C-alpha cells in the first residue's frame, strides 16, 4: 500500500478502518512493507511521511483483535537489538500477534568505482547479495537469542520483597559473529509468542540458528521450511484473479499466499469486501480462523520454549 501523502492522520485512520475490515473477514495477517511508508515508483503518493512499519502496526493493534501484524525490515537499516525490542513491544501490545518479514535485498545495487562490463556488474551484484544473505542469516539468530533474554516466568513483580525479576531467569546473549557483536540482554519481557513469527525473503538453512518460520519466495525450492508464495493482484474481483490463485495453489502448493495490493487502504477494503468472498466461493481460501489468540497459534506454529525449558529437556 502506498505511503501517506501529506498529513499522516487521515491516511492512518483509513488504514486502521481497512485493517479492522480485514480482521473481521478473517485474514490471517497484514504486512506493512518499507515501500508502503517511504514511497516508491509503484505509487504516486507524495508527502513528508516516512513511517516505521512497526510504528504503523502498533497504531493498528488496539483496534484489531485477531489479525497478525507483520512488519517488513532490513538488516541494512535496523540494528538487531533495536528491531528485536520493537517487535517484542508490538507482540506485547497486540497480545501475541507480531511478526517480521526480513528482506536483506537492497533497493538498488550501486556500481563499484570505475567502469564495469555488464557481466562484471552482474557478478558484483550477485556477490553483494550473497554477502547480505549471510549477514541476514546471522541477524535472524541474533533476534531469536535476544527474545530469549528472559525466561517466561522471570518477571515476578514482588512488591513485598522488592524483587522485580529473578536474576537466574535473565540471560546474556554475548554474540560475537562476523557481522554483529551483541551482548544483550534485551531489556523487555519475553514476547507472548516466545518469538514473533519470522518470515525470510530468501532461502535459509532449516537448521540455522533462528531459522525462520516461513520462506517468502517466488519459486518453490527444496526446503523443510514452509513456503509462502507472493502474488500481486488487482484488488477488484475478476475471473483472472481467481484463475491465478487457483493455478498457483494447485501447481506449487505453498503453505500460504502473500497478496500484494498496490493502491493503499482503499485497495485493501475492496479486496476484503469483494475479491476475498469470491475466492472463498471457489474454495480457494479458507474461512475465518476463530479462537486463536496469537499469530503462531493461528498459523499452527509451535511456541519456542524459553532457555530454562530447553536446558531441562
C-alpha positions, 0 to 999 in steps of 0.5 A: 500500500502506498505511503501517506501523502501529506498529513499522516492522520487521515491516511492512518485512520483509513488504514486502521478502518481497512485493517479492522475490515480485514480482521473481521473477514478473517485474514490471517495477517497484514504486512506493512512493507518499507515501500508502503511508508517511504514511497516508491515508483509503484505509487504516486503518493507524495508527502513528508511521511516516512513511517516505521512499519512497526510504528504503523502496526502498533497504531493498528493493534488496539483496534484489531483483535485477531489479525497478525501484524507483520512488519517488513525490515532490513538488516541494512537499516535496523540494528538487531537489538533495536528491531528485536525490542520493537517487535517484542513491544508490538507482540506485547501490545497486540497480545501475541500477534507480531511478526517480521518479514526480513528482506536483506535485498537492497533497493538498488545495487550501486556500481563499484568505482570505475567502469564495469562490463555488464557481466562484471556488474552482474557478478558484483551484484550477485556477490553483494547479495550473497554477502547480505544473505549471510549477514541476514542469516546471522541477524535472524539468530541474533533476534531469536537469542535476544527474545530469549533474554528472559525466561517466561516466568522471570518477571515476578513483580514482588512488591513485598520483597522488592524483587522485580525479576529473578536474576537466574531467569535473565540471560546474556546473549554475548554474540560475537559473529562476523557481522554483529557483536551483541551482548544483550540482554534485551531489556523487555519481557519475553514476547507472548509468542516466545518469538514473533513469527519470522518470515525470510525473503530468501532461502535459509538453512532449516537448521540455522540458528533462528531459522525462520518460520516461513520462506517468502519466495517466488519459486518453490525450492527444496526446503523443510521450511514452509513456503509462502508464495507472493502474488500481486493482484488487482484488488477488484474481483475478476475471473483472472484473479481467481484463475491465478490463485487457483493455478498457483495453489494447485501447481506449487502448493505453498503453505500460504499466499502473500497478496500484494495490493498496490493502491493503499487502504482503499485497495485493501477494503475492496479486496476484503469486501469483494475479491476475498468472498469470491475466492472463498466461493471457489474454495480457494481460501479458507474461512475465518480462523476463530479462537486463536489468540496469537499469530503462531497459534493461528498459523499452527506454529509451535511456541519456542520454549524459553532457555530454562525449558530447553536446558531441562529437556 
